[in-house]
Amino acid sequence: MSANGGKKLLCFRNILPNMVTSGNLLCGLFSLMMTLNGKYIVAAWLVFFAVLFDGFDGKVARMLGGGSQFGLEFDSLADLVSFGVAPSILLYQVSLRSLNLFGVAASCFFALTVALRLARFNIVHVPGPFQGLPCPAGGLFVSSFVIAKINLPPAVMALILFAVGSLMISSIPYANMKKLTKKTADPAKCFALLSLFALSFVFLKSSAPLFLFAVYIISGLIKFDWGQWILKPEAREEVGARS
Protein backbone atom coordinates (compact mmCIF):
# COMPACT_ATOMS: atom_id res chain seq x y z
CA MET A 1 0.00 0.00 0.00
CA SER A 2 1.26 3.49 -0.75
CA ALA A 3 1.43 6.27 1.82
CA ASN A 4 -0.47 8.83 -0.27
CA GLY A 5 -3.94 7.37 -0.52
CA GLY A 6 -3.81 3.65 0.08
CA LYS A 7 -3.61 2.68 -3.60
CA LYS A 8 -1.32 -0.09 -4.79
CA LEU A 9 1.74 1.07 -6.65
CA LEU A 10 2.23 -0.38 -10.10
CA CYS A 11 5.25 -2.69 -10.07
CA PHE A 12 7.65 -2.97 -12.97
CA ARG A 13 7.23 -6.76 -12.88
CA ASN A 14 3.50 -6.33 -13.53
CA ILE A 15 3.91 -3.67 -16.21
CA LEU A 16 6.59 -5.33 -18.36
CA PRO A 17 4.59 -8.45 -19.39
CA ASN A 18 1.65 -6.22 -20.35
CA MET A 19 3.99 -4.04 -22.40
CA VAL A 20 5.04 -7.14 -24.32
CA THR A 21 1.37 -8.09 -24.78
CA SER A 22 0.81 -4.58 -26.15
CA GLY A 23 3.34 -5.43 -28.87
CA ASN A 24 1.16 -8.39 -29.82
CA LEU A 25 -1.94 -6.19 -30.02
CA LEU A 26 -0.15 -3.47 -31.99
CA CYS A 27 1.05 -6.02 -34.55
CA GLY A 28 -2.54 -7.13 -35.01
CA LEU A 29 -3.74 -3.55 -35.43
CA PHE A 30 -0.93 -2.72 -37.86
CA SER A 31 -1.80 -5.88 -39.80
CA LEU A 32 -5.39 -4.68 -40.16
CA MET A 33 -4.16 -1.27 -41.36
CA MET A 34 -1.84 -2.87 -43.92
CA THR A 35 -4.71 -5.03 -45.18
CA LEU A 36 -6.91 -1.97 -45.64
CA ASN A 37 -4.07 -0.34 -47.58
CA GLY A 38 -3.65 -3.35 -49.86
CA LYS A 39 -0.25 -4.39 -48.44
CA TYR A 40 -1.27 -7.98 -47.88
CA ILE A 41 2.12 -9.68 -47.50
CA VAL A 42 3.21 -7.11 -44.92
CA ALA A 43 -0.09 -7.67 -43.12
CA ALA A 44 0.50 -11.44 -43.06
CA TRP A 45 4.05 -11.07 -41.71
CA LEU A 46 2.75 -8.83 -38.94
CA VAL A 47 0.63 -11.75 -37.75
CA PHE A 48 3.88 -13.71 -37.45
CA PHE A 49 5.55 -10.93 -35.49
CA ALA A 50 2.55 -10.91 -33.16
CA VAL A 51 3.19 -14.51 -32.19
CA LEU A 52 6.70 -13.61 -31.06
CA PHE A 53 5.27 -11.13 -28.58
CA ASP A 54 2.57 -13.64 -27.60
CA GLY A 55 5.15 -16.28 -26.78
CA PHE A 56 7.43 -13.86 -24.98
CA ASP A 57 4.92 -12.18 -22.64
CA GLY A 58 4.20 -15.38 -20.71
CA LYS A 59 7.90 -16.09 -20.29
CA VAL A 60 8.49 -12.57 -18.99
CA ALA A 61 5.58 -12.88 -16.55
CA ARG A 62 6.85 -16.22 -15.20
CA MET A 63 10.42 -14.97 -14.99
CA LEU A 64 9.43 -11.85 -13.02
CA GLY A 65 6.60 -13.45 -11.08
CA GLY A 66 4.31 -10.73 -12.39
CA GLY A 67 1.43 -12.71 -13.87
CA SER A 68 -2.08 -11.47 -13.10
CA GLN A 69 -5.70 -11.97 -14.08
CA PHE A 70 -5.56 -8.62 -15.87
CA GLY A 71 -2.60 -9.86 -17.91
CA LEU A 72 -4.45 -13.06 -18.82
CA GLU A 73 -7.51 -11.15 -20.06
CA PHE A 74 -5.39 -8.56 -21.89
CA ASP A 75 -3.45 -11.34 -23.60
CA SER A 76 -6.69 -12.95 -24.80
CA LEU A 77 -7.97 -9.66 -26.24
CA ALA A 78 -4.66 -9.13 -28.05
CA ASP A 79 -4.79 -12.70 -29.41
CA LEU A 80 -8.34 -12.17 -30.67
CA VAL A 81 -7.21 -9.17 -32.72
CA SER A 82 -3.90 -10.60 -33.95
CA PHE A 83 -4.90 -14.22 -34.64
CA GLY A 84 -8.63 -13.88 -35.21
CA VAL A 85 -9.72 -10.54 -36.62
CA ALA A 86 -6.55 -9.65 -38.55
CA PRO A 87 -6.22 -12.99 -40.44
CA SER A 88 -9.94 -13.21 -41.16
CA ILE A 89 -10.06 -9.69 -42.66
CA LEU A 90 -6.80 -10.37 -44.55
CA LEU A 91 -8.16 -13.54 -46.16
CA TYR A 92 -11.48 -11.88 -46.89
CA GLN A 93 -9.73 -9.05 -48.76
CA VAL A 94 -7.31 -11.33 -50.58
CA SER A 95 -9.56 -14.22 -51.52
CA LEU A 96 -13.12 -14.29 -50.19
CA ARG A 97 -14.76 -11.07 -51.39
CA SER A 98 -15.97 -12.67 -54.61
CA LEU A 99 -18.00 -15.20 -52.61
CA ASN A 100 -20.25 -12.48 -51.23
CA LEU A 101 -22.22 -13.74 -48.20
CA PHE A 102 -20.41 -17.10 -48.10
CA GLY A 103 -17.06 -15.29 -47.92
CA VAL A 104 -18.37 -13.07 -45.12
CA ALA A 105 -19.61 -16.15 -43.26
CA ALA A 106 -16.25 -17.93 -43.55
CA SER A 107 -14.33 -14.88 -42.36
CA CYS A 108 -16.69 -14.25 -39.43
CA PHE A 109 -16.74 -17.94 -38.47
CA PHE A 110 -12.95 -17.98 -38.20
CA ALA A 111 -12.84 -14.89 -35.97
CA LEU A 112 -15.70 -16.25 -33.83
CA THR A 113 -13.97 -19.58 -33.25
CA VAL A 114 -10.82 -17.77 -32.14
CA ALA A 115 -12.91 -15.88 -29.56
CA LEU A 116 -14.53 -19.11 -28.37
CA ARG A 117 -11.17 -20.90 -28.22
CA LEU A 118 -9.69 -18.12 -26.08
CA ALA A 119 -12.69 -18.00 -23.75
CA ARG A 120 -12.49 -21.77 -23.22
CA PHE A 121 -8.74 -21.60 -22.61
CA ASN A 122 -9.25 -18.99 -19.88
CA ILE A 123 -11.78 -21.01 -17.89
CA VAL A 124 -10.82 -24.64 -18.61
CA HIS A 125 -7.29 -25.45 -17.46
CA VAL A 126 -6.27 -28.89 -18.69
CA PRO A 127 -2.67 -29.97 -18.02
CA GLY A 128 -0.62 -31.39 -20.87
CA PRO A 129 -1.49 -30.85 -24.55
CA PHE A 130 -3.67 -28.01 -25.79
CA GLN A 131 -7.31 -28.94 -26.24
CA GLY A 132 -7.97 -27.92 -29.82
CA LEU A 133 -5.66 -26.14 -32.25
CA PRO A 134 -4.11 -23.07 -30.55
CA CYS A 135 -5.41 -19.86 -32.12
CA PRO A 136 -1.90 -18.48 -32.89
CA ALA A 137 -1.23 -21.60 -34.97
CA GLY A 138 -4.60 -21.22 -36.70
CA GLY A 139 -4.06 -17.55 -37.50
CA LEU A 140 -0.52 -18.14 -38.68
CA PHE A 141 -1.54 -21.07 -40.87
CA VAL A 142 -4.19 -19.19 -42.83
CA SER A 143 -1.95 -16.11 -43.10
CA SER A 144 0.79 -18.35 -44.52
CA PHE A 145 -1.16 -18.76 -47.76
CA VAL A 146 -0.72 -15.04 -48.38
CA ILE A 147 3.01 -15.12 -47.59
CA ALA A 148 3.50 -18.13 -49.88
CA LYS A 149 1.50 -16.33 -52.62
CA ILE A 150 -0.68 -19.39 -53.10
CA ASN A 151 -3.91 -18.36 -54.80
CA LEU A 152 -6.43 -21.06 -54.07
CA PRO A 153 -9.97 -20.87 -55.45
CA PRO A 154 -12.03 -18.69 -53.09
CA ALA A 155 -14.39 -21.55 -52.20
CA VAL A 156 -11.42 -23.74 -51.18
CA MET A 157 -9.98 -20.95 -49.04
CA ALA A 158 -13.36 -20.50 -47.36
CA LEU A 159 -13.50 -24.22 -46.57
CA ILE A 160 -10.00 -24.02 -45.08
CA LEU A 161 -11.15 -21.21 -42.78
CA PHE A 162 -14.14 -23.29 -41.70
CA ALA A 163 -11.93 -26.34 -41.14
CA VAL A 164 -9.23 -24.51 -39.16
CA GLY A 165 -11.88 -22.72 -37.10
CA SER A 166 -13.51 -26.06 -36.30
CA LEU A 167 -10.16 -27.51 -35.19
CA MET A 168 -9.66 -24.61 -32.79
CA ILE A 169 -12.92 -25.31 -30.94
CA SER A 170 -12.47 -29.08 -31.08
CA SER A 171 -11.02 -31.22 -28.30
CA ILE A 172 -8.25 -32.67 -30.48
CA PRO A 173 -5.00 -32.57 -28.46
CA TYR A 174 -2.17 -30.47 -29.87
CA ALA A 175 1.41 -30.34 -28.63
CA ASN A 176 2.14 -27.83 -25.87
CA MET A 177 5.85 -27.03 -25.72
CA LYS A 178 5.61 -23.91 -23.55
CA LYS A 179 6.95 -25.65 -20.44
CA LEU A 180 9.95 -27.33 -22.06
CA THR A 181 13.22 -26.52 -20.31
CA LYS A 182 16.89 -27.25 -20.91
CA LYS A 183 16.66 -29.98 -18.26
CA THR A 184 13.70 -31.81 -19.81
CA ALA A 185 14.32 -31.37 -23.56
CA ASP A 186 16.42 -33.86 -25.51
CA PRO A 187 19.29 -31.87 -27.15
CA ALA A 188 19.49 -34.16 -30.19
CA LYS A 189 15.76 -33.85 -30.89
CA CYS A 190 15.90 -30.08 -30.36
CA PHE A 191 18.69 -29.91 -32.92
CA ALA A 192 16.66 -32.05 -35.34
CA LEU A 193 13.62 -29.80 -34.94
CA LEU A 194 15.67 -26.63 -35.42
CA SER A 195 17.28 -28.20 -38.49
CA LEU A 196 13.82 -28.89 -39.92
CA PHE A 197 12.92 -25.23 -39.41
CA ALA A 198 16.14 -24.00 -40.99
CA LEU A 199 16.00 -26.37 -43.98
CA SER A 200 12.36 -25.47 -44.58
CA PHE A 201 13.26 -21.82 -45.01
CA VAL A 202 16.32 -22.64 -47.13
CA PHE A 203 14.45 -24.85 -49.61
CA LEU A 204 10.86 -23.64 -49.39
CA LYS A 205 11.55 -19.96 -48.72
CA SER A 206 8.25 -18.09 -48.40
CA SER A 207 6.30 -21.36 -48.38
CA ALA A 208 8.15 -22.58 -45.27
CA PRO A 209 5.67 -21.17 -42.72
CA LEU A 210 2.78 -22.83 -44.55
CA PHE A 211 4.61 -26.16 -44.57
CA LEU A 212 5.58 -25.99 -40.89
CA PHE A 213 2.11 -25.11 -39.64
CA ALA A 214 0.54 -27.71 -41.91
CA VAL A 215 2.81 -30.31 -40.27
CA TYR A 216 1.72 -29.10 -36.83
CA ILE A 217 -1.98 -29.26 -37.74
CA ILE A 218 -1.63 -32.75 -39.23
CA SER A 219 0.33 -33.93 -36.17
CA GLY A 220 -2.70 -33.24 -33.98
CA LEU A 221 -5.01 -35.10 -36.33
CA ILE A 222 -2.78 -38.19 -36.22
CA LYS A 223 -2.28 -37.80 -32.43
CA PHE A 224 1.46 -37.14 -32.60
CA ASP A 225 2.58 -35.01 -29.64
CA TRP A 226 5.73 -33.01 -30.41
CA GLY A 227 5.91 -31.93 -26.77
CA GLN A 228 6.20 -35.56 -25.62
CA TRP A 229 8.51 -36.55 -28.48
CA ILE A 230 11.09 -33.88 -27.66
CA LEU A 231 11.33 -34.81 -23.96
CA LYS A 232 14.18 -36.84 -22.55
CA PRO A 233 13.08 -40.43 -21.69
CA GLU A 234 13.30 -39.82 -17.93
CA ALA A 235 11.31 -36.59 -18.23
CA ARG A 236 8.67 -38.40 -20.30
CA GLU A 237 8.37 -41.08 -17.62
CA GLU A 238 7.98 -38.42 -14.94
CA VAL A 239 5.22 -36.69 -16.89
CA GLY A 240 3.49 -40.04 -17.43
CA ALA A 241 3.69 -40.83 -13.70
CA ARG A 242 2.11 -37.47 -12.79
CA SER A 243 -0.75 -37.96 -15.23
C-alpha positions as CSV (number, residue, x, y, z in Angstrom):
1,M,0.0,0.0,0.0
2,S,1.3,3.5,-0.8
3,A,1.4,6.3,1.8
4,N,-0.5,8.8,-0.3
5,G,-3.9,7.4,-0.5
6,G,-3.8,3.6,0.1
7,K,-3.6,2.7,-3.6
8,K,-1.3,-0.1,-4.8
9,L,1.7,1.1,-6.6
10,L,2.2,-0.4,-10.1
11,C,5.3,-2.7,-10.1
12,F,7.6,-3.0,-13.0
13,R,7.2,-6.8,-12.9
14,N,3.5,-6.3,-13.5
15,I,3.9,-3.7,-16.2
16,L,6.6,-5.3,-18.4
17,P,4.6,-8.4,-19.4
18,N,1.7,-6.2,-20.3
19,M,4.0,-4.0,-22.4
20,V,5.0,-7.1,-24.3
21,T,1.4,-8.1,-24.8
22,S,0.8,-4.6,-26.1
23,G,3.3,-5.4,-28.9
24,N,1.2,-8.4,-29.8
25,L,-1.9,-6.2,-30.0
26,L,-0.1,-3.5,-32.0
27,C,1.1,-6.0,-34.5
28,G,-2.5,-7.1,-35.0
29,L,-3.7,-3.6,-35.4
30,F,-0.9,-2.7,-37.9
31,S,-1.8,-5.9,-39.8
32,L,-5.4,-4.7,-40.2
33,M,-4.2,-1.3,-41.4
34,M,-1.8,-2.9,-43.9
35,T,-4.7,-5.0,-45.2
36,L,-6.9,-2.0,-45.6
37,N,-4.1,-0.3,-47.6
38,G,-3.6,-3.3,-49.9
39,K,-0.3,-4.4,-48.4
40,Y,-1.3,-8.0,-47.9
41,I,2.1,-9.7,-47.5
42,V,3.2,-7.1,-44.9
43,A,-0.1,-7.7,-43.1
44,A,0.5,-11.4,-43.1
45,W,4.0,-11.1,-41.7
46,L,2.8,-8.8,-38.9
47,V,0.6,-11.7,-37.7
48,F,3.9,-13.7,-37.5
49,F,5.6,-10.9,-35.5
50,A,2.5,-10.9,-33.2
51,V,3.2,-14.5,-32.2
52,L,6.7,-13.6,-31.1
53,F,5.3,-11.1,-28.6
54,D,2.6,-13.6,-27.6
55,G,5.2,-16.3,-26.8
56,F,7.4,-13.9,-25.0
57,D,4.9,-12.2,-22.6
58,G,4.2,-15.4,-20.7
59,K,7.9,-16.1,-20.3
60,V,8.5,-12.6,-19.0
61,A,5.6,-12.9,-16.5
62,R,6.9,-16.2,-15.2
63,M,10.4,-15.0,-15.0
64,L,9.4,-11.8,-13.0
65,G,6.6,-13.5,-11.1
66,G,4.3,-10.7,-12.4
67,G,1.4,-12.7,-13.9
68,S,-2.1,-11.5,-13.1
69,Q,-5.7,-12.0,-14.1
70,F,-5.6,-8.6,-15.9
71,G,-2.6,-9.9,-17.9
72,L,-4.4,-13.1,-18.8
73,E,-7.5,-11.2,-20.1
74,F,-5.4,-8.6,-21.9
75,D,-3.4,-11.3,-23.6
76,S,-6.7,-12.9,-24.8
77,L,-8.0,-9.7,-26.2
78,A,-4.7,-9.1,-28.0
79,D,-4.8,-12.7,-29.4
80,L,-8.3,-12.2,-30.7
81,V,-7.2,-9.2,-32.7
82,S,-3.9,-10.6,-34.0
83,F,-4.9,-14.2,-34.6
84,G,-8.6,-13.9,-35.2
85,V,-9.7,-10.5,-36.6
86,A,-6.6,-9.6,-38.5
87,P,-6.2,-13.0,-40.4
88,S,-9.9,-13.2,-41.2
89,I,-10.1,-9.7,-42.7
90,L,-6.8,-10.4,-44.5
91,L,-8.2,-13.5,-46.2
92,Y,-11.5,-11.9,-46.9
93,Q,-9.7,-9.1,-48.8
94,V,-7.3,-11.3,-50.6
95,S,-9.6,-14.2,-51.5
96,L,-13.1,-14.3,-50.2
97,R,-14.8,-11.1,-51.4
98,S,-16.0,-12.7,-54.6
99,L,-18.0,-15.2,-52.6
100,N,-20.2,-12.5,-51.2
101,L,-22.2,-13.7,-48.2
102,F,-20.4,-17.1,-48.1
103,G,-17.1,-15.3,-47.9
104,V,-18.4,-13.1,-45.1
105,A,-19.6,-16.2,-43.3
106,A,-16.3,-17.9,-43.5
107,S,-14.3,-14.9,-42.4
108,C,-16.7,-14.3,-39.4
109,F,-16.7,-17.9,-38.5
110,F,-13.0,-18.0,-38.2
111,A,-12.8,-14.9,-36.0
112,L,-15.7,-16.2,-33.8
113,T,-14.0,-19.6,-33.2
114,V,-10.8,-17.8,-32.1
115,A,-12.9,-15.9,-29.6
116,L,-14.5,-19.1,-28.4
117,R,-11.2,-20.9,-28.2
118,L,-9.7,-18.1,-26.1
119,A,-12.7,-18.0,-23.8
120,R,-12.5,-21.8,-23.2
121,F,-8.7,-21.6,-22.6
122,N,-9.3,-19.0,-19.9
123,I,-11.8,-21.0,-17.9
124,V,-10.8,-24.6,-18.6
125,H,-7.3,-25.4,-17.5
126,V,-6.3,-28.9,-18.7
127,P,-2.7,-30.0,-18.0
128,G,-0.6,-31.4,-20.9
129,P,-1.5,-30.9,-24.6
130,F,-3.7,-28.0,-25.8
131,Q,-7.3,-28.9,-26.2
132,G,-8.0,-27.9,-29.8
133,L,-5.7,-26.1,-32.3
134,P,-4.1,-23.1,-30.5
135,C,-5.4,-19.9,-32.1
136,P,-1.9,-18.5,-32.9
137,A,-1.2,-21.6,-35.0
138,G,-4.6,-21.2,-36.7
139,G,-4.1,-17.6,-37.5
140,L,-0.5,-18.1,-38.7
141,F,-1.5,-21.1,-40.9
142,V,-4.2,-19.2,-42.8
143,S,-1.9,-16.1,-43.1
144,S,0.8,-18.3,-44.5
145,F,-1.2,-18.8,-47.8
146,V,-0.7,-15.0,-48.4
147,I,3.0,-15.1,-47.6
148,A,3.5,-18.1,-49.9
149,K,1.5,-16.3,-52.6
150,I,-0.7,-19.4,-53.1
151,N,-3.9,-18.4,-54.8
152,L,-6.4,-21.1,-54.1
153,P,-10.0,-20.9,-55.4
154,P,-12.0,-18.7,-53.1
155,A,-14.4,-21.6,-52.2
156,V,-11.4,-23.7,-51.2
157,M,-10.0,-21.0,-49.0
158,A,-13.4,-20.5,-47.4
159,L,-13.5,-24.2,-46.6
160,I,-10.0,-24.0,-45.1
161,L,-11.1,-21.2,-42.8
162,F,-14.1,-23.3,-41.7
163,A,-11.9,-26.3,-41.1
164,V,-9.2,-24.5,-39.2
165,G,-11.9,-22.7,-37.1
166,S,-13.5,-26.1,-36.3
167,L,-10.2,-27.5,-35.2
168,M,-9.7,-24.6,-32.8
169,I,-12.9,-25.3,-30.9
170,S,-12.5,-29.1,-31.1
171,S,-11.0,-31.2,-28.3
172,I,-8.3,-32.7,-30.5
173,P,-5.0,-32.6,-28.5
174,Y,-2.2,-30.5,-29.9
175,A,1.4,-30.3,-28.6
176,N,2.1,-27.8,-25.9
177,M,5.9,-27.0,-25.7
178,K,5.6,-23.9,-23.6
179,K,7.0,-25.7,-20.4
180,L,9.9,-27.3,-22.1
181,T,13.2,-26.5,-20.3
182,K,16.9,-27.2,-20.9
183,K,16.7,-30.0,-18.3
184,T,13.7,-31.8,-19.8
185,A,14.3,-31.4,-23.6
186,D,16.4,-33.9,-25.5
187,P,19.3,-31.9,-27.2
188,A,19.5,-34.2,-30.2
189,K,15.8,-33.9,-30.9
190,C,15.9,-30.1,-30.4
191,F,18.7,-29.9,-32.9
192,A,16.7,-32.1,-35.3
193,L,13.6,-29.8,-34.9
194,L,15.7,-26.6,-35.4
195,S,17.3,-28.2,-38.5
196,L,13.8,-28.9,-39.9
197,F,12.9,-25.2,-39.4
198,A,16.1,-24.0,-41.0
199,L,16.0,-26.4,-44.0
200,S,12.4,-25.5,-44.6
201,F,13.3,-21.8,-45.0
202,V,16.3,-22.6,-47.1
203,F,14.5,-24.8,-49.6
204,L,10.9,-23.6,-49.4
205,K,11.6,-20.0,-48.7
206,S,8.3,-18.1,-48.4
207,S,6.3,-21.4,-48.4
208,A,8.2,-22.6,-45.3
209,P,5.7,-21.2,-42.7
210,L,2.8,-22.8,-44.5
211,F,4.6,-26.2,-44.6
212,L,5.6,-26.0,-40.9
213,F,2.1,-25.1,-39.6
214,A,0.5,-27.7,-41.9
215,V,2.8,-30.3,-40.3
216,Y,1.7,-29.1,-36.8
217,I,-2.0,-29.3,-37.7
218,I,-1.6,-32.8,-39.2
219,S,0.3,-33.9,-36.2
220,G,-2.7,-33.2,-34.0
221,L,-5.0,-35.1,-36.3
222,I,-2.8,-38.2,-36.2
223,K,-2.3,-37.8,-32.4
224,F,1.5,-37.1,-32.6
225,D,2.6,-35.0,-29.6
226,W,5.7,-33.0,-30.4
227,G,5.9,-31.9,-26.8
228,Q,6.2,-35.6,-25.6
229,W,8.5,-36.5,-28.5
230,I,11.1,-33.9,-27.7
231,L,11.3,-34.8,-24.0
232,K,14.2,-36.8,-22.5
233,P,13.1,-40.4,-21.7
234,E,13.3,-39.8,-17.9
235,A,11.3,-36.6,-18.2
236,R,8.7,-38.4,-20.3
237,E,8.4,-41.1,-17.6
238,E,8.0,-38.4,-14.9
239,V,5.2,-36.7,-16.9
240,G,3.5,-40.0,-17.4
241,A,3.7,-40.8,-13.7
242,R,2.1,-37.5,-12.8
243,S,-0.7,-38.0,-15.2
